[in-house]
Amino acid sequence: MAVLKVIEVLANSDKSWEDATRKAVKHASKTVKNIKSVYVNEQSCTVNGDDVAQFRVNVKITFEVS
């Protein structure tokens, strides 16, 4: 039987929500092993003038605990 744990991570990107999600997983994988999935819980962005400045995601990362 596998035991899974979930952590919540916030990340941002100048490019897209997808890029912010990739950054969250990449950064978490530096210290967390056996990542199984990521759930995008919330998306938001900041605006500067008439353009989007930052894409932000709040993700839940699930990993297996051995």
TIRO-2110 file (N, C-alpha, C; in Angstrom, 1 decimal):
// TIRO-2110
0.8, -1.2, 0.0, N, 1, A
0.0, 0.0, 0.0, CA, 1, A
0.9, 1.2, 0.0, C, 1, A
0.6, 2.2, -0.9, N, 2, A
1.4, 3.4, -1.0, CA, 2, A
0.8, 4.5, -0.1, C, 2, A
1.7, 5.2, 0.5, N, 3, A
1.3, 6.4, 1.3, CA, 3, A
1.7, 7.6, 0.5, C, 3, A
0.7, 8.5, 0.3, N, 4, A
0.9, 9.7, -0.5, CA, 4, A
0.8, 10.9, 0.4, C, 4, A
1.5, 12.0, 0.1, N, 5, A
1.5, 13.2, 0.8, CA, 5, A
1.2, 14.3, -0.2, C, 5, A
0.6, 15.4, 0.3, N, 6, A
0.3, 16.5, -0.6, CA, 6, A
0.9, 17.8, 0.1, C, 6, A
1.6, 18.6, -0.8, N, 7, A
2.1, 19.9, -0.3, CA, 7, A
1.5, 21.0, -1.3, C, 7, A
1.4, 22.2, -0.8, N, 8, A
0.9, 23.3, -1.5, CA, 8, A
2.1, 24.2, -1.9, C, 8, A
2.1, 24.6, -3.2, N, 9, A
3.2, 25.4, -3.7, CA, 9, A
2.7, 26.5, -4.5, C, 9, A
3.3, 27.7, -4.3, N, 10, A
2.9, 28.9, -5.1, CA, 10, A
4.1, 29.1, -6.1, C, 10, A
3.8, 29.5, -7.3, N, 11, A
4.8, 29.8, -8.3, CA, 11, A
4.3, 30.9, -9.3, C, 11, A
5.2, 31.5, -10.0, N, 12, A
4.8, 32.5, -11.0, CA, 12, A
5.7, 32.4, -12.2, C, 12, A
5.3, 33.1, -13.3, N, 13, A
6.0, 33.1, -14.5, CA, 13, A
5.6, 34.3, -15.3, C, 13, A
6.5, 34.8, -16.2, N, 14, A
6.3, 35.9, -17.1, CA, 14, A
5.6, 35.4, -18.3, C, 14, A
5.6, 34.0, -18.6, N, 15, A
5.1, 33.5, -19.9, CA, 15, A
3.7, 33.0, -19.8, C, 15, A
3.4, 32.1, -18.9, N, 16, A
2.0, 31.4, -18.9, CA, 16, A
1.8, 30.7, -17.6, C, 16, A
0.5, 30.3, -17.4, N, 17, A
0.2, 29.5, -16.2, CA, 17, A
0.9, 28.1, -16.3, C, 17, A
0.9, 27.6, -17.5, N, 18, A
1.6, 26.3, -17.7, CA, 18, A
3.1, 26.4, -17.3, C, 18, A
3.7, 27.4, -17.7, N, 19, A
5.1, 27.6, -17.3, CA, 19, A
5.3, 27.8, -15.8, C, 19, A
4.4, 28.5, -15.2, N, 20, A
4.4, 28.6, -13.7, CA, 20, A
4.2, 27.2, -13.0, C, 20, A
3.3, 26.4, -13.6, N, 21, A
3.1, 25.1, -13.1, CA, 21, A
4.4, 24.2, -13.2, C, 21, A
5.0, 24.3, -14.4, N, 22, A
6.3, 23.6, -14.6, CA, 22, A
7.4, 24.0, -13.6, C, 22, A
7.4, 25.3, -13.4, N, 23, A
8.4, 25.8, -12.4, CA, 23, A
8.2, 25.3, -11.0, C, 23, A
6.9, 25.3, -10.6, N, 24, A
6.6, 24.7, -9.3, CA, 24, A
7.0, 23.3, -9.1, C, 24, A
6.7, 22.5, -10.1, N, 25, A
7.1, 21.1, -10.1, CA, 25, A
8.7, 20.9, -10.1, C, 25, A
9.3, 21.7, -11.0, N, 26, A
10.8, 21.6, -11.1, CA, 26, A
11.4, 22.0, -9.7, C, 26, A
10.9, 23.1, -9.2, N, 27, A
11.5, 23.6, -7.9, CA, 27, A
11.3, 22.6, -6.8, C, 27, A
10.0, 22.1, -6.7, N, 28, A
9.7, 21.1, -5.6, CA, 28, A
10.5, 19.8, -5.8, C, 28, A
10.8, 19.4, -7.0, N, 29, A
11.5, 18.1, -7.2, CA, 29, A
13.0, 18.2, -6.8, C, 29, A
13.5, 19.4, -6.4, N, 30, A
14.8, 19.5, -5.9, CA, 30, A
14.9, 18.8, -4.5, C, 30, A
13.8, 18.9, -3.8, N, 31, A
13.9, 18.3, -2.4, CA, 31, A
12.8, 17.2, -2.2, C, 31, A
11.8, 17.1, -3.1, N, 32, A
10.8, 16.1, -2.9, CA, 32, A
10.9, 15.1, -4.1, C, 32, A
11.0, 13.8, -3.7, N, 33, A
11.1, 12.8, -4.7, CA, 33, A
9.8, 12.0, -4.8, C, 33, A
9.7, 11.3, -5.9, N, 34, A
8.5, 10.5, -6.2, CA, 34, A
7.2, 11.3, -6.4, C, 34, A
7.4, 12.4, -7.1, N, 35, A
6.2, 13.2, -7.4, CA, 35, A
5.3, 12.4, -8.4, C, 35, A
4.0, 12.3, -8.0, N, 36, A
3.1, 11.6, -8.8, CA, 36, A
2.1, 12.4, -9.6, C, 36, A
1.7, 13.6, -9.1, N, 37, A
0.8, 14.4, -9.8, CA, 37, A
0.8, 15.8, -9.3, C, 37, A
0.2, 16.7, -10.1, N, 38, A
0.1, 18.1, -9.6, CA, 38, A
-1.4, 18.6, -10.0, C, 38, A
-2.0, 19.2, -9.0, N, 39, A
-3.3, 19.7, -9.2, CA, 39, A
-3.3, 21.3, -9.1, C, 39, A
-3.7, 21.9, -10.2, N, 40, A
-3.7, 23.4, -10.2, CA, 40, A
-5.0, 23.8, -9.4, C, 40, A
-4.7, 24.3, -8.2, N, 41, A
-5.8, 24.7, -7.3, CA, 41, A
-6.4, 26.1, -7.7, C, 41, A
-5.5, 27.0, -8.1, N, 42, A
-5.9, 28.4, -8.3, CA, 42, A
-5.0, 29.1, -9.3, C, 42, A
-5.5, 29.9, -10.2, N, 43, A
-4.7, 30.7, -11.1, CA, 43, A
-5.1, 32.2, -10.9, C, 43, A
-4.1, 33.0, -11.0, N, 44, A
-4.3, 34.5, -11.0, CA, 44, A
-3.2, 35.1, -11.8, C, 44, A
-3.3, 36.4, -11.9, N, 45, A
-2.2, 37.2, -12.6, CA, 45, A
-2.2, 38.6, -12.1, C, 45, A
-1.0, 39.2, -12.3, N, 46, A
-0.9, 40.6, -12.0, CA, 46, A
-0.9, 41.4, -13.3, C, 46, A
-1.4, 42.6, -13.3, N, 47, A
-1.4, 43.4, -14.5, CA, 47, A
-0.6, 44.7, -14.3, C, 47, A
0.1, 45.0, -15.4, N, 48, A
0.9, 46.3, -15.4, CA, 48, A
0.4, 47.1, -16.6, C, 48, A
-0.3, 48.2, -16.3, N, 49, A
-0.9, 49.0, -17.4, CA, 49, A
-2.0, 48.2, -18.1, C, 49, A
-1.8, 47.9, -19.4, N, 50, A
-2.8, 47.1, -20.1, CA, 50, A
-2.3, 45.7, -20.5, C, 50, A
-1.3, 45.2, -19.8, N, 51, A
-0.7, 43.9, -20.1, CA, 51, A
-0.5, 43.1, -18.9, C, 51, A
-0.6, 41.8, -19.1, N, 52, A
-0.4, 40.8, -18.0, CA, 52, A
1.1, 40.8, -17.6, C, 52, A
1.4, 41.0, -16.4, N, 53, A
2.8, 41.1, -15.9, CA, 53, A
3.3, 39.7, -15.4, C, 53, A
2.5, 39.0, -14.6, N, 54, A
2.9, 37.8, -14.0, CA, 54, A
1.7, 36.8, -14.0, C, 54, A
2.0, 35.5, -14.4, N, 55, A
1.0, 34.5, -14.2, CA, 55, A
1.3, 33.8, -12.9, C, 55, A
0.3, 33.5, -12.1, N, 56, A
0.6, 32.9, -10.8, CA, 56, A
-0.3, 31.7, -10.6, C, 56, A
0.2, 30.6, -10.0, N, 57, A
-0.5, 29.4, -9.8, CA, 57, A
-0.3, 29.0, -8.3, C, 57, A
-1.4, 28.4, -7.8, N, 58, A
-1.3, 27.7, -6.5, CA, 58, A
-1.6, 26.3, -6.8, C, 58, A
-0.6, 25.4, -6.6, N, 59, A
-0.7, 24.0, -7.0, CA, 59, A
-0.6, 23.1, -5.8, C, 59, A
-1.2, 21.9, -5.9, N, 60, A
-1.0, 20.9, -4.9, CA, 60, A
-0.2, 19.8, -5.5, C, 60, A
0.9, 19.4, -5.0, N, 61, A
1.8, 18.4, -5.5, CA, 61, A
1.7, 17.2, -4.6, C, 61, A
1.4, 16.0, -5.3, N, 62, A
1.2, 14.8, -4.6, CA, 62, A
2.5, 13.9, -4.8, C, 62, A
3.0, 13.3, -3.7, N, 63, A
4.2, 12.5, -3.9, CA, 63, A
4.1, 11.3, -3.0, C, 63, A
4.8, 10.2, -3.3, N, 64, A
4.7, 9.0, -2.6, CA, 64, A
5.8, 9.0, -1.5, C, 64, A
5.4, 8.7, -0.3, N, 65, A
6.3, 8.6, 0.9, CA, 65, A
6.7, 7.2, 1.0, C, 65, A
8.0, 6.9, 1.1, N, 66, A
8.5, 5.5, 1.3, CA, 66, A
8.8, 5.2, 2.7, C, 66, A
END
